[in-house]
Amino acid sequence: MPMDVLDIIHARRTVRAFKQDPIDEQTLTEMVDAARVGPSGANLQPLEYVIVTEPALREEVFDCLKWAAYLAPVGTPGPGEHPTAYVVVLTRPEYAPPIGTAYDVGAAVQTILLLAVARGLGGAWIKSVNYPLLKKLLSVPDGLEVDCVVALGKPAETPQRVDLDPGQEGKEVIRYWRDEKGRHFVPKRALARVLHWQRY
């Protein structure tokens, strides 16, 4: 039974351990096509994409990334858990709107991640990247810059959303964590904490 859009939104969590099943070319193309038609500031469309699926190149891309700062090194995918595909998001500064490309990138990446969940996949949005090395590795030409990487694959874990712990002295504890069984938990602020009607 197909998932409802709201179910997909709530099911999406960052995945950092993947089964090694390949992702077919059509699914990856659909993800980029969906991102392509998303919102764009002034409709300038400054984004381009590089899909990486070739195994040896995937490993070189993996070496350009840093994973899960709160859990390092435990949050880094281990052997046999690496992503089976990447979508590398590029920006073309000459097309950038005055407000910059961050909003376009956010809309595009969220579109890719939600479609991944709808297709039974998981992903991680990664901004901690060795940009010069990755740009060289993928032969990205001058006039384009690597913005971020979306790692994709069949999930080998199911991260759980939990209510944010108020912590000590009223300071919220936003760090995600893993328990003694390796299960991953992600704290989120309660709806009542962030939703206001009419006025604050």
C-alpha positions in Angstrom: 0.0 0.0 0.0 1.5 3.4 -1.0 2.5 5.7 1.9 0.7 8.9 2.5 2.8 12.1 2.1 2.4 12.9 5.8 3.6 9.3 6.7 6.6 9.8 4.4 7.5 13.1 6.1 7.3 11.5 9.6 9.1 8.3 8.5 12.1 10.2 7.1 15.1 10.1 9.4 18.8 10.3 8.5 20.1 6.8 7.8 23.8 6.0 8.3 23.9 2.2 7.7 22.8 0.7 4.3 22.2 -2.7 2.8 24.2 -3.2 -0.3 21.3 -3.6 -2.8 21.9 -1.4 -5.8 19.5 1.4 -6.6 18.2 1.3 -10.2 19.0 4.1 -12.6 15.3 5.0 -13.1 14.7 5.6 -9.4 17.8 7.9 -9.1 16.8 9.8 -12.3 13.3 10.3 -10.8 14.8 11.8 -7.7 16.8 14.4 -9.6 13.8 15.1 -11.9 11.6 15.7 -8.9 14.2 18.0 -7.4 14.6 19.8 -10.7 10.9 20.9 -10.8 10.9 22.1 -7.2 10.8 25.7 -5.9 13.6 28.0 -7.1 14.3 31.6 -6.0 13.4 33.9 -8.9 13.1 30.6 -10.9 16.8 31.0 -11.7 17.4 27.2 -11.2 21.1 27.3 -10.1 21.4 23.6 -9.3 22.8 20.7 -11.1 23.4 17.1 -10.0 26.0 14.3 -10.3 24.8 10.8 -9.6 27.5 8.3 -8.4 26.8 4.6 -8.4 30.0 3.0 -9.7 31.4 1.0 -6.8 35.1 2.2 -6.9 34.0 5.8 -7.3 31.5 5.5 -4.5 34.3 4.5 -2.2 36.3 7.6 -3.2 33.3 9.8 -2.6 32.8 8.1 0.8 36.3 9.1 1.8 35.5 12.8 1.1 32.7 12.8 3.7 32.4 13.1 7.5 29.4 11.5 9.2 27.4 12.1 12.4 29.5 14.5 14.4 27.7 13.7 17.6 28.5 10.0 17.3 31.9 10.0 15.6 33.3 7.6 14.8 30.4 5.3 15.7 28.1 7.1 13.3 30.2 6.5 10.3 28.9 3.6 8.1 31.0 0.5 8.7 32.3 -2.0 6.2 29.3 -3.4 4.2 27.1 -0.5 5.3 28.3 2.2 2.9 25.7 4.0 0.7 25.1 2.4 -2.7 24.5 5.7 -4.5 25.1 9.5 -4.1 23.5 12.5 -5.5 26.0 15.4 -5.4 24.3 18.8 -5.5 26.1 21.5 -7.5 25.5 25.2 -7.6 26.1 27.6 -10.5 26.9 30.9 -8.8 26.3 32.9 -11.9 22.6 31.8 -11.7 22.3 32.4 -8.0 19.5 34.8 -6.8 20.3 37.7 -4.5 19.3 35.6 -1.5 21.7 32.8 -2.5 21.2 29.2 -3.3 20.6 27.8 0.2 16.8 27.8 -0.1 16.9 26.0 -3.5 19.3 23.4 -2.1 17.1 22.8 0.9 14.0 22.3 -1.2 15.8 20.0 -3.7 17.5 17.8 -1.0 14.3 17.4 1.0 12.5 16.4 -2.2 15.1 13.7 -2.9 15.0 12.4 0.7 11.2 12.2 0.8 11.1 10.4 -2.6 13.8 8.0 -1.3 11.5 7.1 1.6 8.6 6.6 -0.7 10.7 4.2 -2.7 11.8 2.2 0.3 15.2 3.8 0.6 17.0 6.0 3.2 19.4 8.8 2.9 21.7 11.3 4.7 22.2 14.9 3.8 25.9 15.7 4.2 27.5 19.1 4.3 30.8 18.1 6.0 32.6 17.4 2.7 36.2 17.7 1.4 35.0 20.1 -1.3 38.2 20.6 -3.3 38.9 16.8 -3.4 35.3 15.9 -4.4 35.2 18.6 -7.1 38.4 17.2 -8.6 37.2 13.6 -8.2 34.0 14.2 -10.1 35.6 16.5 -12.8 33.2 19.4 -11.8 34.1 22.2 -14.2 34.9 25.8 -13.2 31.7 27.8 -12.8 30.1 25.1 -10.7 30.6 24.4 -7.0 29.8 21.3 -4.9 27.2 22.3 -2.3 26.4 19.0 -0.5 26.0 15.3 -0.9 23.0 13.1 -0.5 24.0 9.5 0.4 21.4 6.9 -0.5 20.7 3.2 -0.1 18.4 0.6 1.3 18.3 1.2 5.1 20.0 -1.3 7.4 18.8 0.7 10.5 15.6 2.4 11.5 16.3 5.6 13.5 13.6 6.5 16.0 12.2 10.0 16.7 11.8 10.8 20.4 10.6 13.8 22.3 13.3 16.3 23.1 14.7 16.0 26.7 14.7 19.3 28.5 18.0 18.3 30.1 19.5 20.0 33.1 18.8 23.7 34.0 16.2 23.9 31.2 18.8 23.5 28.5 17.5 21.3 25.7 19.5 18.2 24.7 19.4 18.1 20.9 22.2 15.5 20.4 21.0 12.3 18.8 22.4 9.1 20.4 22.6 5.3 20.1 21.7 2.9 22.9 23.6 -0.2 24.1 21.9 -2.2 21.3 23.1 0.3 18.6 19.6 1.7 18.0 19.6 5.3 16.9 17.4 8.0 18.5 16.7 11.5 17.3 15.2 14.1 19.6 12.7 16.6 18.2 11.0 19.5 19.9 7.3 18.9 20.7 4.7 20.4 18.4 3.3 22.4 21.3 6.7 24.0 21.8 7.0 25.4 18.3 3.4 26.0 17.1 1.6 29.3 17.8 -1.8 30.4 16.5 -2.6 33.9 15.5 0.1 35.5 17.7 3.1 34.2 19.6 
